[in-house]
Amino acid sequence: MGRKDASTARTPVDQYRKQIGKQDYKKTRPMLRATRLKAEAKKTALGVKEVALVLAAILVFLLAFYAFFYLNISNEVDLDLDPDEN
């Protein structure tokens, strides 16, 4: 008799799992589909970090390009100005 009572008592973990399972069944198919699509969109979407890194890389490239030509042209102008020529 004691054994029968012990088997019907459930642990809190089993009760929690059963409750979660019931909640999952209550969802309709469109809700489940929307949840799945939302999770997939979140995985594939570009984040702010990725966009910021790409913009920073482009900015660094343009600054390096500008600095190279600025220094190159400024050195050529200094060579053209000889103080001995009048």
PyMOL Python script that loads the backbone (N, CA, C, O; Angstrom):
from pymol import cmd

cmd.read_pdbstr("""\
ATOM      1  N   MET A   1       0.811  -1.190   0.000  1.00  0.00           N
ATOM      2  CA  MET A   1       0.000   0.000   0.000  1.00  0.00           C
ATOM      3  C   MET A   1       0.861   1.264   0.000  1.00  0.00           C
ATOM      4  O   MET A   1       0.534   2.236  -0.681  1.00  0.00           O
ATOM      5  N   GLY A   2       1.913   1.256   0.728  1.00  0.00           N
ATOM      6  CA  GLY A   2       2.807   2.400   0.748  1.00  0.00           C
ATOM      7  C   GLY A   2       3.481   2.615  -0.595  1.00  0.00           C
ATOM      8  O   GLY A   2       3.766   3.744  -0.994  1.00  0.00           O
ATOM      9  N   ARG A   3       3.729   1.512  -1.280  1.00  0.00           N
ATOM     10  CA  ARG A   3       4.377   1.600  -2.581  1.00  0.00           C
ATOM     11  C   ARG A   3       3.491   2.292  -3.617  1.00  0.00           C
ATOM     12  O   ARG A   3       3.991   3.068  -4.432  1.00  0.00           O
ATOM     13  N   LYS A   4       2.225   2.031  -3.597  1.00  0.00           N
ATOM     14  CA  LYS A   4       1.303   2.639  -4.548  1.00  0.00           C
ATOM     15  C   LYS A   4       1.235   4.152  -4.351  1.00  0.00           C
ATOM     16  O   LYS A   4       1.212   4.900  -5.328  1.00  0.00           O
ATOM     17  N   ASP A   5       1.203   4.601  -3.125  1.00  0.00           N
ATOM     18  CA  ASP A   5       1.173   6.038  -2.847  1.00  0.00           C
ATOM     19  C   ASP A   5       2.474   6.722  -3.269  1.00  0.00           C
ATOM     20  O   ASP A   5       2.455   7.867  -3.719  1.00  0.00           O
ATOM     21  N   ALA A   6       3.586   6.034  -3.127  1.00  0.00           N
ATOM     22  CA  ALA A   6       4.881   6.620  -3.475  1.00  0.00           C
ATOM     23  C   ALA A   6       5.012   6.807  -4.986  1.00  0.00           C
ATOM     24  O   ALA A   6       5.648   7.759  -5.438  1.00  0.00           O
ATOM     25  N   SER A   7       4.417   5.909  -5.768  1.00  0.00           N
ATOM     26  CA  SER A   7       4.566   6.013  -7.216  1.00  0.00           C
ATOM     27  C   SER A   7       3.709   7.136  -7.805  1.00  0.00           C
ATOM     28  O   SER A   7       4.056   7.690  -8.848  1.00  0.00           O
ATOM     29  N   THR A   8       2.598   7.479  -7.153  1.00  0.00           N
ATOM     30  CA  THR A   8       1.744   8.533  -7.693  1.00  0.00           C
ATOM     31  C   THR A   8       2.281   9.923  -7.374  1.00  0.00           C
ATOM     32  O   THR A   8       1.967  10.883  -8.077  1.00  0.00           O
ATOM     33  N   ALA A   9       3.081  10.038  -6.330  1.00  0.00           N
ATOM     34  CA  ALA A   9       3.647  11.348  -5.988  1.00  0.00           C
ATOM     35  C   ALA A   9       4.730  11.688  -7.011  1.00  0.00           C
ATOM     36  O   ALA A   9       5.603  10.872  -7.304  1.00  0.00           O
ATOM     37  N   ARG A  10       4.658  12.891  -7.543  1.00  0.00           N
ATOM     38  CA  ARG A  10       5.625  13.306  -8.555  1.00  0.00           C
ATOM     39  C   ARG A  10       6.608  14.293  -7.941  1.00  0.00           C
ATOM     40  O   ARG A  10       6.285  15.041  -7.018  1.00  0.00           O
ATOM     41  N   THR A  11       7.800  14.269  -8.478  1.00  0.00           N
ATOM     42  CA  THR A  11       8.799  15.224  -8.028  1.00  0.00           C
ATOM     43  C   THR A  11       8.480  16.592  -8.635  1.00  0.00           C
ATOM     44  O   THR A  11       7.795  16.677  -9.654  1.00  0.00           O
ATOM     45  N   PRO A  12       8.966  17.632  -8.022  1.00  0.00           N
ATOM     46  CA  PRO A  12       8.701  18.972  -8.578  1.00  0.00           C
ATOM     47  C   PRO A  12       9.230  19.142 -10.002  1.00  0.00           C
ATOM     48  O   PRO A  12       8.655  19.884 -10.799  1.00  0.00           O
ATOM     49  N   VAL A  13      10.312  18.460 -10.313  1.00  0.00           N
ATOM     50  CA  VAL A  13      10.879  18.569 -11.657  1.00  0.00           C
ATOM     51  C   VAL A  13       9.916  17.970 -12.683  1.00  0.00           C
ATOM     52  O   VAL A  13       9.687  18.549 -13.745  1.00  0.00           O
ATOM     53  N   ASP A  14       9.358  16.805 -12.353  1.00  0.00           N
ATOM     54  CA  ASP A  14       8.403  16.181 -13.276  1.00  0.00           C
ATOM     55  C   ASP A  14       7.154  17.042 -13.445  1.00  0.00           C
ATOM     56  O   ASP A  14       6.627  17.158 -14.551  1.00  0.00           O
ATOM     57  N   GLN A  15       6.685  17.638 -12.367  1.00  0.00           N
ATOM     58  CA  GLN A  15       5.520  18.515 -12.459  1.00  0.00           C
ATOM     59  C   GLN A  15       5.818  19.719 -13.345  1.00  0.00           C
ATOM     60  O   GLN A  15       4.980  20.133 -14.146  1.00  0.00           O
ATOM     61  N   TYR A  16       7.013  20.275 -13.196  1.00  0.00           N
ATOM     62  CA  TYR A  16       7.415  21.430 -14.001  1.00  0.00           C
ATOM     63  C   TYR A  16       7.481  21.054 -15.482  1.00  0.00           C
ATOM     64  O   TYR A  16       7.012  21.803 -16.339  1.00  0.00           O
ATOM     65  N   ARG A  17       8.064  19.891 -15.776  1.00  0.00           N
ATOM     66  CA  ARG A  17       8.170  19.458 -17.169  1.00  0.00           C
ATOM     67  C   ARG A  17       6.789  19.231 -17.782  1.00  0.00           C
ATOM     68  O   ARG A  17       6.550  19.577 -18.939  1.00  0.00           O
ATOM     69  N   LYS A  18       5.893  18.652 -17.004  1.00  0.00           N
ATOM     70  CA  LYS A  18       4.541  18.416 -17.509  1.00  0.00           C
ATOM     71  C   LYS A  18       3.832  19.739 -17.775  1.00  0.00           C
ATOM     72  O   LYS A  18       3.115  19.875 -18.767  1.00  0.00           O
ATOM     73  N   GLN A  19       4.033  20.713 -16.889  1.00  0.00           N
ATOM     74  CA  GLN A  19       3.404  22.027 -17.062  1.00  0.00           C
ATOM     75  C   GLN A  19       3.933  22.715 -18.318  1.00  0.00           C
ATOM     76  O   GLN A  19       3.163  23.308 -19.073  1.00  0.00           O
ATOM     77  N   ILE A  20       5.233  22.637 -18.542  1.00  0.00           N
ATOM     78  CA  ILE A  20       5.835  23.233 -19.739  1.00  0.00           C
ATOM     79  C   ILE A  20       5.295  22.550 -20.987  1.00  0.00           C
ATOM     80  O   ILE A  20       4.997  23.217 -21.978  1.00  0.00           O
ATOM     81  N   GLY A  21       5.166  21.238 -20.950  1.00  0.00           N
ATOM     82  CA  GLY A  21       4.630  20.510 -22.087  1.00  0.00           C
ATOM     83  C   GLY A  21       3.205  20.920 -22.407  1.00  0.00           C
ATOM     84  O   GLY A  21       2.846  21.047 -23.578  1.00  0.00           O
ATOM     85  N   LYS A  22       2.399  21.126 -21.398  1.00  0.00           N
ATOM     86  CA  LYS A  22       1.014  21.554 -21.624  1.00  0.00           C
ATOM     87  C   LYS A  22       0.982  22.946 -22.245  1.00  0.00           C
ATOM     88  O   LYS A  22       0.155  23.217 -23.115  1.00  0.00           O
ATOM     89  N   GLN A  23       1.874  23.826 -21.808  1.00  0.00           N
ATOM     90  CA  GLN A  23       1.901  25.178 -22.370  1.00  0.00           C
ATOM     91  C   GLN A  23       2.285  25.135 -23.843  1.00  0.00           C
ATOM     92  O   GLN A  23       1.765  25.914 -24.642  1.00  0.00           O
ATOM     93  N   ASP A  24       3.182  24.240 -24.204  1.00  0.00           N
ATOM     94  CA  ASP A  24       3.610  24.138 -25.591  1.00  0.00           C
ATOM     95  C   ASP A  24       2.471  23.648 -26.482  1.00  0.00           C
ATOM     96  O   ASP A  24       2.347  24.092 -27.624  1.00  0.00           O
ATOM     97  N   TYR A  25       1.653  22.754 -25.982  1.00  0.00           N
ATOM     98  CA  TYR A  25       0.529  22.268 -26.781  1.00  0.00           C
ATOM     99  C   TYR A  25      -0.543  23.331 -26.969  1.00  0.00           C
ATOM    100  O   TYR A  25      -1.298  23.278 -27.940  1.00  0.00           O
ATOM    101  N   LYS A  26      -0.622  24.276 -26.074  1.00  0.00           N
ATOM    102  CA  LYS A  26      -1.654  25.305 -26.169  1.00  0.00           C
ATOM    103  C   LYS A  26      -1.393  26.270 -27.320  1.00  0.00           C
ATOM    104  O   LYS A  26      -2.314  26.940 -27.788  1.00  0.00           O
ATOM    105  N   LYS A  27      -0.162  26.344 -27.774  1.00  0.00           N
ATOM    106  CA  LYS A  27       0.172  27.257 -28.865  1.00  0.00           C
ATOM    107  C   LYS A  27      -0.412  26.736 -30.175  1.00  0.00           C
ATOM    108  O   LYS A  27      -0.433  25.530 -30.424  1.00  0.00           O
ATOM    109  N   THR A  28      -0.877  27.649 -30.993  1.00  0.00           N
ATOM    110  CA  THR A  28      -1.416  27.262 -32.288  1.00  0.00           C
ATOM    111  C   THR A  28      -0.301  27.193 -33.318  1.00  0.00           C
ATOM    112  O   THR A  28       0.807  27.673 -33.080  1.00  0.00           O
ATOM    113  N   ARG A  29      -0.595  26.602 -34.447  1.00  0.00           N
ATOM    114  CA  ARG A  29       0.429  26.457 -35.487  1.00  0.00           C
ATOM    115  C   ARG A  29       0.967  27.797 -35.987  1.00  0.00           C
ATOM    116  O   ARG A  29       2.179  27.931 -36.157  1.00  0.00           O
ATOM    117  N   PRO A  30       0.112  28.796 -36.230  1.00  0.00           N
ATOM    118  CA  PRO A  30       0.665  30.081 -36.677  1.00  0.00           C
ATOM    119  C   PRO A  30       1.581  30.730 -35.635  1.00  0.00           C
ATOM    120  O   PRO A  30       2.562  31.386 -35.988  1.00  0.00           O
ATOM    121  N   MET A  31       1.260  30.547 -34.366  1.00  0.00           N
ATOM    122  CA  MET A  31       2.127  31.118 -33.333  1.00  0.00           C
ATOM    123  C   MET A  31       3.484  30.419 -33.328  1.00  0.00           C
ATOM    124  O   MET A  31       4.523  31.069 -33.204  1.00  0.00           O
ATOM    125  N   LEU A  32       3.471  29.091 -33.463  1.00  0.00           N
ATOM    126  CA  LEU A  32       4.729  28.350 -33.500  1.00  0.00           C
ATOM    127  C   LEU A  32       5.546  28.724 -34.728  1.00  0.00           C
ATOM    128  O   LEU A  32       6.768  28.854 -34.650  1.00  0.00           O
ATOM    129  N   ARG A  33       4.870  28.896 -35.863  1.00  0.00           N
ATOM    130  CA  ARG A  33       5.569  29.282 -37.095  1.00  0.00           C
ATOM    131  C   ARG A  33       6.169  30.683 -36.952  1.00  0.00           C
ATOM    132  O   ARG A  33       7.300  30.924 -37.376  1.00  0.00           O
ATOM    133  N   ALA A  34       5.418  31.590 -36.363  1.00  0.00           N
ATOM    134  CA  ALA A  34       5.912  32.954 -36.176  1.00  0.00           C
ATOM    135  C   ALA A  34       7.116  32.967 -35.241  1.00  0.00           C
ATOM    136  O   ALA A  34       8.076  33.703 -35.471  1.00  0.00           O
ATOM    137  N   THR A  35       7.068  32.162 -34.199  1.00  0.00           N
ATOM    138  CA  THR A  35       8.196  32.085 -33.271  1.00  0.00           C
ATOM    139  C   THR A  35       9.430  31.544 -33.979  1.00  0.00           C
ATOM    140  O   THR A  35      10.535  32.051 -33.784  1.00  0.00           O
ATOM    141  N   ARG A  36       9.241  30.510 -34.803  1.00  0.00           N
ATOM    142  CA  ARG A  36      10.367  29.929 -35.530  1.00  0.00           C
ATOM    143  C   ARG A  36      10.961  30.927 -36.524  1.00  0.00           C
ATOM    144  O   ARG A  36      12.181  31.060 -36.621  1.00  0.00           O
ATOM    145  N   LEU A  37      10.102  31.623 -37.254  1.00  0.00           N
ATOM    146  CA  LEU A  37      10.591  32.610 -38.220  1.00  0.00           C
ATOM    147  C   LEU A  37      11.316  33.759 -37.539  1.00  0.00           C
ATOM    148  O   LEU A  37      12.307  34.272 -38.059  1.00  0.00           O
ATOM    149  N   LYS A  38      10.822  34.157 -36.384  1.00  0.00           N
ATOM    150  CA  LYS A  38      11.472  35.233 -35.633  1.00  0.00           C
ATOM    151  C   LYS A  38      12.867  34.806 -35.174  1.00  0.00           C
ATOM    152  O   LYS A  38      13.812  35.592 -35.237  1.00  0.00           O
ATOM    153  N   ALA A  39      12.992  33.562 -34.713  1.00  0.00           N
ATOM    154  CA  ALA A  39      14.295  33.062 -34.276  1.00  0.00           C
ATOM    155  C   ALA A  39      15.258  32.966 -35.450  1.00  0.00           C
ATOM    156  O   ALA A  39      16.435  33.298 -35.309  1.00  0.00           O
ATOM    157  N   GLU A  40      14.776  32.516 -36.613  1.00  0.00           N
ATOM    158  CA  GLU A  40      15.636  32.426 -37.793  1.00  0.00           C
ATOM    159  C   GLU A  40      16.072  33.804 -38.268  1.00  0.00           C
ATOM    160  O   GLU A  40      17.220  33.986 -38.672  1.00  0.00           O
ATOM    161  N   ALA A  41      15.171  34.771 -38.226  1.00  0.00           N
ATOM    162  CA  ALA A  41      15.512  36.136 -38.633  1.00  0.00           C
ATOM    163  C   ALA A  41      16.544  36.731 -37.700  1.00  0.00           C
ATOM    164  O   ALA A  41      17.426  37.475 -38.129  1.00  0.00           O
ATOM    165  N   LYS A  42      16.434  36.409 -36.440  1.00  0.00           N
ATOM    166  CA  LYS A  42      17.388  36.937 -35.464  1.00  0.00           C
ATOM    167  C   LYS A  42      18.779  36.356 -35.701  1.00  0.00           C
ATOM    168  O   LYS A  42      19.783  37.043 -35.514  1.00  0.00           O
ATOM    169  N   LYS A  43      18.837  35.089 -36.114  1.00  0.00           N
ATOM    170  CA  LYS A  43      20.125  34.456 -36.382  1.00  0.00           C
ATOM    171  C   LYS A  43      20.792  35.040 -37.621  1.00  0.00           C
ATOM    172  O   LYS A  43      22.007  35.235 -37.635  1.00  0.00           O
ATOM    173  N   THR A  44      20.013  35.319 -38.658  1.00  0.00           N
ATOM    174  CA  THR A  44      20.591  35.740 -39.934  1.00  0.00           C
ATOM    175  C   THR A  44      20.740  37.255 -40.065  1.00  0.00           C
ATOM    176  O   THR A  44      21.401  37.724 -40.992  1.00  0.00           O
ATOM    177  N   ALA A  45      20.150  38.019 -39.172  1.00  0.00           N
ATOM    178  CA  ALA A  45      20.183  39.479 -39.294  1.00  0.00           C
ATOM    179  C   ALA A  45      21.574  40.011 -38.968  1.00  0.00           C
ATOM    180  O   ALA A  45      22.281  39.478 -38.113  1.00  0.00           O
ATOM    181  N   LEU A  46      21.941  41.067 -39.668  1.00  0.00           N
ATOM    182  CA  LEU A  46      23.203  41.734 -39.373  1.00  0.00           C
ATOM    183  C   LEU A  46      23.050  42.543 -38.094  1.00  0.00           C
ATOM    184  O   LEU A  46      22.060  43.246 -37.896  1.00  0.00           O
ATOM    185  N   GLY A  47      24.026  42.431 -37.255  1.00  0.00           N
ATOM    186  CA  GLY A  47      23.989  43.163 -36.012  1.00  0.00           C
ATOM    187  C   GLY A  47      24.635  44.524 -36.149  1.00  0.00           C
ATOM    188  O   GLY A  47      25.245  44.841 -37.170  1.00  0.00           O
ATOM    189  N   VAL A  48      24.496  45.309 -35.126  1.00  0.00           N
ATOM    190  CA  VAL A  48      25.084  46.648 -35.118  1.00  0.00           C
ATOM    191  C   VAL A  48      26.602  46.551 -35.131  1.00  0.00           C
ATOM    192  O   VAL A  48      27.273  47.383 -35.743  1.00  0.00           O
ATOM    193  N   LYS A  49      27.145  45.548 -34.465  1.00  0.00           N
ATOM    194  CA  LYS A  49      28.605  45.397 -34.408  1.00  0.00           C
ATOM    195  C   LYS A  49      29.187  45.144 -35.796  1.00  0.00           C
ATOM    196  O   LYS A  49      30.209  45.727 -36.158  1.00  0.00           O
ATOM    197  N   GLU A  50      28.535  44.272 -36.578  1.00  0.00           N
ATOM    198  CA  GLU A  50      29.049  43.964 -37.901  1.00  0.00           C
ATOM    199  C   GLU A  50      29.019  45.190 -38.812  1.00  0.00           C
ATOM    200  O   GLU A  50      29.967  45.441 -39.556  1.00  0.00           O
ATOM    201  N   VAL A  51      27.941  45.941 -38.748  1.00  0.00           N
ATOM    202  CA  VAL A  51      27.818  47.146 -39.572  1.00  0.00           C
ATOM    203  C   VAL A  51      28.864  48.175 -39.148  1.00  0.00           C
ATOM    204  O   VAL A  51      29.491  48.812 -39.996  1.00  0.00           O
ATOM    205  N   ALA A  52      29.051  48.336 -37.851  1.00  0.00           N
ATOM    206  CA  ALA A  52      30.040  49.295 -37.357  1.00  0.00           C
ATOM    207  C   ALA A  52      31.448  48.891 -37.770  1.00  0.00           C
ATOM    208  O   ALA A  52      32.255  49.750 -38.124  1.00  0.00           O
ATOM    209  N   LEU A  53      31.756  47.602 -37.732  1.00  0.00           N
ATOM    210  CA  LEU A  53      33.084  47.140 -38.137  1.00  0.00           C
ATOM    211  C   LEU A  53      33.336  47.380 -39.622  1.00  0.00           C
ATOM    212  O   LEU A  53      34.438  47.772 -40.007  1.00  0.00           O
ATOM    213  N   VAL A  54      32.345  47.153 -40.444  1.00  0.00           N
ATOM    214  CA  VAL A  54      32.507  47.389 -41.886  1.00  0.00           C
ATOM    215  C   VAL A  54      32.711  48.870 -42.158  1.00  0.00           C
ATOM    216  O   VAL A  54      33.585  49.245 -42.939  1.00  0.00           O
ATOM    217  N   LEU A  55      31.915  49.710 -41.522  1.00  0.00           N
ATOM    218  CA  LEU A  55      32.079  51.159 -41.718  1.00  0.00           C
ATOM    219  C   LEU A  55      33.430  51.639 -41.210  1.00  0.00           C
ATOM    220  O   LEU A  55      34.054  52.492 -41.841  1.00  0.00           O
ATOM    221  N   ALA A  56      33.890  51.115 -40.093  1.00  0.00           N
ATOM    222  CA  ALA A  56      35.197  51.500 -39.557  1.00  0.00           C
ATOM    223  C   ALA A  56      36.313  51.066 -40.504  1.00  0.00           C
ATOM    224  O   ALA A  56      37.274  51.808 -40.704  1.00  0.00           O
ATOM    225  N   ALA A  57      36.197  49.883 -41.084  1.00  0.00           N
ATOM    226  CA  ALA A  57      37.218  49.409 -42.017  1.00  0.00           C
ATOM    227  C   ALA A  57      37.263  50.285 -43.268  1.00  0.00           C
ATOM    228  O   ALA A  57      38.344  50.603 -43.763  1.00  0.00           O
ATOM    229  N   ILE A  58      36.107  50.671 -43.776  1.00  0.00           N
ATOM    230  CA  ILE A  58      36.066  51.553 -44.941  1.00  0.00           C
ATOM    231  C   ILE A  58      36.669  52.910 -44.609  1.00  0.00           C
ATOM    232  O   ILE A  58      37.415  53.470 -45.412  1.00  0.00           O
ATOM    233  N   LEU A  59      36.354  53.441 -43.439  1.00  0.00           N
ATOM    234  CA  LEU A  59      36.898  54.729 -43.024  1.00  0.00           C
ATOM    235  C   LEU A  59      38.414  54.684 -42.892  1.00  0.00           C
ATOM    236  O   LEU A  59      39.101  55.608 -43.326  1.00  0.00           O
ATOM    237  N   VAL A  60      38.938  53.626 -42.301  1.00  0.00           N
ATOM    238  CA  VAL A  60      40.391  53.481 -42.152  1.00  0.00           C
ATOM    239  C   VAL A  60      41.049  53.388 -43.529  1.00  0.00           C
ATOM    240  O   VAL A  60      42.098  53.992 -43.752  1.00  0.00           O
ATOM    241  N   PHE A  61      40.454  52.651 -44.441  1.00  0.00           N
ATOM    242  CA  PHE A  61      41.005  52.537 -45.796  1.00  0.00           C
ATOM    243  C   PHE A  61      41.040  53.895 -46.485  1.00  0.00           C
ATOM    244  O   PHE A  61      42.048  54.259 -47.091  1.00  0.00           O
ATOM    245  N   LEU A  62      39.947  54.644 -46.395  1.00  0.00           N
ATOM    246  CA  LEU A  62      39.913  55.964 -47.037  1.00  0.00           C
ATOM    247  C   LEU A  62      40.918  56.928 -46.408  1.00  0.00           C
ATOM    248  O   LEU A  62      41.560  57.701 -47.118  1.00  0.00           O
ATOM    249  N   LEU A  63      41.058  56.888 -45.096  1.00  0.00           N
ATOM    250  CA  LEU A  63      42.039  57.758 -44.438  1.00  0.00           C
ATOM    251  C   LEU A  63      43.472  57.386 -44.846  1.00  0.00           C
ATOM    252  O   LEU A  63      44.300  58.271 -45.063  1.00  0.00           O
ATOM    253  N   ALA A  64      43.763  56.111 -44.949  1.00  0.00           N
ATOM    254  CA  ALA A  64      45.090  55.684 -45.377  1.00  0.00           C
ATOM    255  C   ALA A  64      45.349  56.109 -46.826  1.00  0.00           C
ATOM    256  O   ALA A  64      46.446  56.561 -47.154  1.00  0.00           O
ATOM    257  N   PHE A  65      44.354  55.967 -47.681  1.00  0.00           N
ATOM    258  CA  PHE A  65      44.453  56.382 -49.077  1.00  0.00           C
ATOM    259  C   PHE A  65      44.722  57.891 -49.169  1.00  0.00           C
ATOM    260  O   PHE A  65      45.598  58.327 -49.916  1.00  0.00           O
ATOM    261  N   TYR A  66      43.969  58.668 -48.413  1.00  0.00           N
ATOM    262  CA  TYR A  66      44.130  60.117 -48.405  1.00  0.00           C
ATOM    263  C   TYR A  66      45.506  60.506 -47.864  1.00  0.00           C
ATOM    264  O   TYR A  66      46.180  61.364 -48.434  1.00  0.00           O
ATOM    265  N   ALA A  67      45.920  59.875 -46.765  1.00  0.00           N
ATOM    266  CA  ALA A  67      47.216  60.210 -46.164  1.00  0.00           C
ATOM    267  C   ALA A  67      48.357  59.877 -47.121  1.00  0.00           C
ATOM    268  O   ALA A  67      49.320  60.639 -47.216  1.00  0.00           O
ATOM    269  N   PHE A  68      48.269  58.770 -47.821  1.00  0.00           N
ATOM    270  CA  PHE A  68      49.321  58.405 -48.771  1.00  0.00           C
ATOM    271  C   PHE A  68      49.482  59.462 -49.851  1.00  0.00           C
ATOM    272  O   PHE A  68      50.600  59.902 -50.120  1.00  0.00           O
ATOM    273  N   PHE A  69      48.385  59.877 -50.474  1.00  0.00           N
ATOM    274  CA  PHE A  69      48.482  60.877 -51.533  1.00  0.00           C
ATOM    275  C   PHE A  69      48.808  62.262 -50.987  1.00  0.00           C
ATOM    276  O   PHE A  69      49.501  63.028 -51.657  1.00  0.00           O
ATOM    277  N   TYR A  70      48.337  62.602 -49.807  1.00  0.00           N
ATOM    278  CA  TYR A  70      48.660  63.906 -49.220  1.00  0.00           C
ATOM    279  C   TYR A  70      50.157  64.012 -48.948  1.00  0.00           C
ATOM    280  O   TYR A  70      50.782  65.021 -49.274  1.00  0.00           O
ATOM    281  N   LEU A  71      50.725  62.975 -48.354  1.00  0.00           N
ATOM    282  CA  LEU A  71      52.162  63.001 -48.072  1.00  0.00           C
ATOM    283  C   LEU A  71      52.982  62.932 -49.347  1.00  0.00           C
ATOM    284  O   LEU A  71      54.036  63.562 -49.430  1.00  0.00           O
ATOM    285  N   ASN A  72      52.536  62.196 -50.325  1.00  0.00           N
ATOM    286  CA  ASN A  72      53.242  62.076 -51.594  1.00  0.00           C
ATOM    287  C   ASN A  72      53.257  63.420 -52.326  1.00  0.00           C
ATOM    288  O   ASN A  72      54.302  63.831 -52.828  1.00  0.00           O
ATOM    289  N   ILE A  73      52.144  64.092 -52.393  1.00  0.00           N
ATOM    290  CA  ILE A  73      52.063  65.379 -53.075  1.00  0.00           C
ATOM    291  C   ILE A  73      52.807  66.458 -52.301  1.00  0.00           C
ATOM    292  O   ILE A  73      53.462  67.303 -52.911  1.00  0.00           O
ATOM    293  N   SER A  74      52.726  66.452 -50.980  1.00  0.00           N
ATOM    294  CA  SER A  74      53.419  67.481 -50.203  1.00  0.00           C
ATOM    295  C   SER A  74      54.928  67.345 -50.324  1.00  0.00           C
ATOM    296  O   SER A  74      55.627  68.358 -50.286  1.00  0.00           O
ATOM    297  N   ASN A  75      55.461  66.137 -50.469  1.00  0.00           N
ATOM    298  CA  ASN A  75      56.903  65.955 -50.671  1.00  0.00           C
ATOM    299  C   ASN A  75      57.318  66.441 -52.053  1.00  0.00           C
ATOM    300  O   ASN A  75      58.401  67.008 -52.196  1.00  0.00           O
ATOM    301  N   GLU A  76      56.506  66.240 -53.057  1.00  0.00           N
ATOM    302  CA  GLU A  76      56.837  66.703 -54.404  1.00  0.00           C
ATOM    303  C   GLU A  76      56.833  68.224 -54.476  1.00  0.00           C
ATOM    304  O   GLU A  76      57.667  68.798 -55.175  1.00  0.00           O
ATOM    305  N   VAL A  77      55.932  68.889 -53.784  1.00  0.00           N
ATOM    306  CA  VAL A  77      55.879  70.342 -53.792  1.00  0.00           C
ATOM    307  C   VAL A  77      57.089  70.909 -53.114  1.00  0.00           C
ATOM    308  O   VAL A  77      57.616  71.925 -53.567  1.00  0.00           O
ATOM    309  N   ASP A  78      57.563  70.293 -52.031  1.00  0.00           N
ATOM    310  CA  ASP A  78      58.746  70.776 -51.336  1.00  0.00           C
ATOM    311  C   ASP A  78      60.000  70.620 -52.209  1.00  0.00           C
ATOM    312  O   ASP A  78      60.906  71.448 -52.118  1.00  0.00           O
ATOM    313  N   LEU A  79      60.072  69.606 -53.029  1.00  0.00           N
ATOM    314  CA  LEU A  79      61.210  69.404 -53.908  1.00  0.00           C
ATOM    315  C   LEU A  79      61.223  70.438 -55.037  1.00  0.00           C
ATOM    316  O   LEU A  79      62.295  70.829 -55.498  1.00  0.00           O
ATOM    317  N   ASP A  80      60.069  70.876 -55.481  1.00  0.00           N
ATOM    318  CA  ASP A  80      60.002  71.841 -56.554  1.00  0.00           C
ATOM    319  C   ASP A  80      60.432  73.240 -56.110  1.00  0.00           C
ATOM    320  O   ASP A  80      60.861  74.043 -56.939  1.00  0.00           O
ATOM    321  N   LEU A  81      60.328  73.531 -54.856  1.00  0.00           N
ATOM    322  CA  LEU A  81      60.686  74.865 -54.352  1.00  0.00           C
ATOM    323  C   LEU A  81      62.135  74.883 -53.909  1.00  0.00           C
ATOM    324  O   LEU A  81      62.443  74.569 -52.759  1.00  0.00           O
ATOM    325  N   ASP A  82      63.018  75.249 -54.811  1.00  0.00           N
ATOM    326  CA  ASP A  82      64.424  75.386 -54.463  1.00  0.00           C
ATOM    327  C   ASP A  82      64.708  76.836 -54.122  1.00  0.00           C
ATOM    328  O   ASP A  82      64.403  77.724 -54.919  1.00  0.00           O
ATOM    329  N   PRO A  83      65.278  77.097 -52.968  1.00  0.00           N
ATOM    330  CA  PRO A  83      65.541  78.479 -52.575  1.00  0.00           C
ATOM    331  C   PRO A  83      66.654  79.126 -53.433  1.00  0.00           C
ATOM    332  O   PRO A  83      66.743  80.353 -53.464  1.00  0.00           O
ATOM    333  N   ASP A  84      67.497  78.350 -54.122  1.00  0.00           N
ATOM    334  CA  ASP A  84      68.578  78.917 -54.909  1.00  0.00           C
ATOM    335  C   ASP A  84      68.088  79.521 -56.221  1.00  0.00           C
ATOM    336  O   ASP A  84      68.762  80.384 -56.784  1.00  0.00           O
ATOM    337  N   GLU A  85      66.947  79.094 -56.713  1.00  0.00           N
ATOM    338  CA  GLU A  85      66.438  79.600 -57.978  1.00  0.00           C
ATOM    339  C   GLU A  85      65.732  80.942 -57.766  1.00  0.00           C
ATOM    340  O   GLU A  85      64.996  81.121 -56.796  1.00  0.00           O
ATOM    341  N   ASN A  86      65.965  81.866 -58.674  1.00  0.00           N
ATOM    342  CA  ASN A  86      65.275  83.165 -58.666  1.00  0.00           C
ATOM    343  C   ASN A  86      64.616  83.413 -59.970  1.00  0.00           C
ATOM    344  O   ASN A  86      63.985  84.454 -60.155  1.00  0.00           O
TER     345      ASN A  86
END
""", "prot")
cmd.dss("prot")
cmd.show_as("cartoon", "prot")
cmd.util.cbc("prot")
cmd.orient("prot")
